[in-house]
Amino acid sequence: MARGKADDSVRPLVDHCSVTPDLQSFALSVVVPDQVTRGSAVEVRPQLGGRDVVAEVFDEGPGEDPRYLLFPDGPLHAHASPREVRLAEATCTEGCCGALYVTIRRDDEQVVWGAWRNPDEDEIDLPEFRFDAQQYQAEVERATLDRSWEWPARAVARLLEEELRRTAWLERWGCELGSVSAWLWEPDQINLFLFHPGRAAIKDGRPWLQFRMTLDISSEDPADQADRLVEELTAFDPRMAADVCGGSPEFARQLGYPWPQRHRT
């Protein structure tokens, strides 16, 4: 009789340890809208267990752009330390109508997506998702390397920004690179943004200006175009070929630049 009691006490413990959470499939897709209008966005759309979770719970704006999610050691890579990642933002900005966040962490041989959050809502109706860590990592790496969705100007912008960030070309001119952008509604050009003297001036309350340079893009190989543009841009003070597009009239006066006529009231 004592032996039977001992057997019964062991059995539930063994059964409990054999139970593991169900694993879901994980896939990433980059969506380029078919109909292009000003403000159209390229989106990263995660598929969790076949569910497009962004479409399910957030309709205030697009998913995040690949440039913010898909790059080497980007935010979608899972680590033991949890990392909160924004997957979508309202078109009118997060502060107005919210955003969709998820916390990503590595749990042994699994990756966990959970703790869903929208600053504009009390609760997000999504469960915790678990994925096989190897399959998850392979999919993140595949999506990061896949550039088949890019149009030529977008490819040039990406390559140009990567090259410019490897150089110190702007330091001699007292400038800082902001970004190099390609927009769907301007398929044949890219826009280079830079700050003078830099973003730190904004935080410190010192005078600052933002400049914009528009560059035409052709059907030439994107890598060749990026190489040529790097050589051209690093040979002179970029502010001489750029237009002031941010800051204030007073900051422009203090830094010795004219304030654009179109911004005057």
Secondary structure in CASP SS format (residue, H / E / C, confidence):
PFRMAT SS
TARGET T0000
AUTHOR 0000-0000-0000
METHOD secondary structure of the structure
MODEL  1
M C 1.00
A H 1.00
R H 1.00
G H 1.00
K H 1.00
A H 1.00
D H 1.00
D H 1.00
S H 1.00
V H 1.00
R H 1.00
P H 1.00
L H 1.00
V H 1.00
D H 1.00
H H 1.00
C H 1.00
S C 1.00
V C 1.00
T C 1.00
P C 1.00
D C 1.00
L C 1.00
Q C 1.00
S C 1.00
F E 1.00
A E 1.00
L E 1.00
S E 1.00
V E 1.00
V E 1.00
V C 1.00
P C 1.00
D C 1.00
Q C 1.00
V C 1.00
T C 1.00
R C 1.00
G C 1.00
S C 1.00
A C 1.00
V C 1.00
E E 1.00
V E 1.00
R E 1.00
P E 1.00
Q E 1.00
L E 1.00
G C 1.00
G C 1.00
R E 1.00
D E 1.00
V H 1.00
V H 1.00
A H 1.00
E H 1.00
V H 1.00
F C 1.00
D C 1.00
E C 1.00
G C 1.00
P C 1.00
G E 1.00
E C 1.00
D C 1.00
P H 1.00
R H 1.00
Y H 1.00
L H 1.00
L C 1.00
F C 1.00
P C 1.00
D C 1.00
G C 1.00
P C 1.00
L C 1.00
H C 1.00
A C 1.00
H C 1.00
A C 1.00
S C 1.00
P C 1.00
R E 1.00
E E 1.00
V E 1.00
R E 1.00
L E 1.00
A E 1.00
E E 1.00
A C 1.00
T C 1.00
C C 1.00
T C 1.00
E H 1.00
G H 1.00
C H 1.00
C H 1.00
G C 1.00
A E 1.00
L E 1.00
Y E 1.00
V E 1.00
T E 1.00
I E 1.00
R E 1.00
R E 1.00
D E 1.00
D C 1.00
E C 1.00
Q E 1.00
V E 1.00
V E 1.00
W E 1.00
G E 1.00
A E 1.00
W E 1.00
R E 1.00
N C 1.00
P C 1.00
D C 1.00
E C 1.00
D C 1.00
E C 1.00
I C 1.00
D C 1.00
L C 1.00
P C 1.00
E C 1.00
F E 1.00
R E 1.00
F E 1.00
D E 1.00
A H 1.00
Q H 1.00
Q H 1.00
Y H 1.00
Q H 1.00
A H 1.00
E H 1.00
V H 1.00
E H 1.00
R H 1.00
A H 1.00
T H 1.00
L H 1.00
D C 1.00
R C 1.00
S C 1.00
W C 1.00
E C 1.00
W C 1.00
P H 1.00
A H 1.00
R H 1.00
A H 1.00
V H 1.00
A H 1.00
R H 1.00
L H 1.00
L H 1.00
E H 1.00
E H 1.00
E H 1.00
L H 1.00
R C 1.00
R C 1.00
T C 1.00
A C 1.00
W C 1.00
L C 1.00
E H 1.00
R H 1.00
W H 1.00
G C 1.00
C C 1.00
E E 1.00
L E 1.00
G E 1.00
S E 1.00
V E 1.00
S E 1.00
A C 1.00
W C 1.00
L C 1.00
W C 1.00
E C 1.00
P C 1.00
D C 1.00
Q E 1.00
I E 1.00
N E 1.00
L E 1.00
F E 1.00
L E 1.00
F E 1.00
H E 1.00
P C 1.00
G C 1.00
R H 1.00
A H 1.00
A H 1.00
I H 1.00
K H 1.00
D H 1.00
G C 1.00
R C 1.00
P C 1.00
W C 1.00
L E 1.00
Q E 1.00
F E 1.00
R E 1.00
M E 1.00
T E 1.00
L E 1.00
D E 1.00
I C 1.00
S C 1.00
S C 1.00
E C 1.00
D C 1.00
P H 1.00
A H 1.00
D H 1.00
Q H 1.00
A H 1.00
D H 1.00
R H 1.00
L H 1.00
V H 1.00
E H 1.00
E H 1.00
L H 1.00
T C 1.00
A C 1.00
F C 1.00
D C 1.00
P H 1.00
R H 1.00
M H 1.00
A H 1.00
A C 1.00
D E 1.00
V E 1.00
C E 1.00
G E 1.00
G C 1.00
S C 1.00
P H 1.00
E H 1.00
F H 1.00
A H 1.00
R H 1.00
Q H 1.00
L H 1.00
G C 1.00
Y C 1.00
P C 1.00
W C 1.00
P C 1.00
Q H 1.00
R H 1.00
H H 1.00
R C 1.00
T C 1.00
END
